[in-house]
Amino acid sequence: MQMTEPLYTPEKLLRALDDLGLKTSTLHHEAVFRVGEGDDIKSQLPGAHTKNLFLKDDKGQLWLISAEQTTRINLKALPKIIGSGRLSFGSEERLYNALGVRPGSVTALGLVNDSRHTVRFVLDKVLYDADIVNFHPLTNTATTALPQAEFRKFLAWQTRDPLVIDFAAIP
């Protein structure tokens, strides 16, 4: 599989959000690679902070799961709920080709680079209900806060209707 350049870079994404009239706030910071890092940074940003999983099922379907950072995700039980095959983490190459990001920068905002809609999007009900959501803008050296209405406008711009899952209800 050959790596393809993404349509959007972090700078182009932030310009596009601004051009759409979305009210966002972006904080630039040191690189954060995993949940639990950067708590000092997160304390400066109101709203729900996220963890994002890029997965592939055994049928070849790609999945992006965006959840609140403390949400427990049962990957063994999830296929039955979302209608997928057995799930595993997608490769770095597949991630870059699908969403235009590297590991550590996985984000729902990466859907901007999935113009063919090859990735199915699953959203944690906690994030769906949050007043403000925080995502990396295609790089883990910044975090962009979006009020929920603005995040939904982003999803509408991308013609995405997420599959909303209440992960807390999954045993």
C-alpha positions, 0 to 999 in steps of 0.5 A: 500500500502506497502512502498518499498525501492528505487533502488537509493539513492542520493549517488548512483544516483550521482555515477551513473551519474558520471559513465555515464560520465555526467558532473554535478555539485552538491551543498549541502545546507540546506533543501529547501521544496518549490519554493520561498525558497532558493533563496540565494542557487539558486543564486549560481547555473546558469541555470533554477531552477525547480518545480516538481509536482507528480500527479495522475489522476482519472484513476490511472495513475501517472504523474511527471511534471517538470517545470521552477520554475516561470511557471504557471501550470493550473491543470484544463486545463492540462488533456485535453492537456496531455490526462489524467483524472482529476489530483490531487496530489499523496500521500506521499506513492505513491510518495515514491514507484514510485520515491523513494523520499519524499515531498519536494524532487520531481525531474525528477531525481527520474525517476531513481527509476521508473524502470517499467515506471509507471510514465508519464513524462511531461517537461516544454518547458522552461526547455527543451530549457534551457542551464542548468537545476537544480534538487534535486538529490533525496534529498532537501538538494542538487541541481544538475546542468546538462547542457541540453545535459547531462540531455537528456543523463540521460533521454535516459539512463532511456529510457524516451521521455518526453511529452514537453508542452509549459505551457505559451501557456495554458490559 
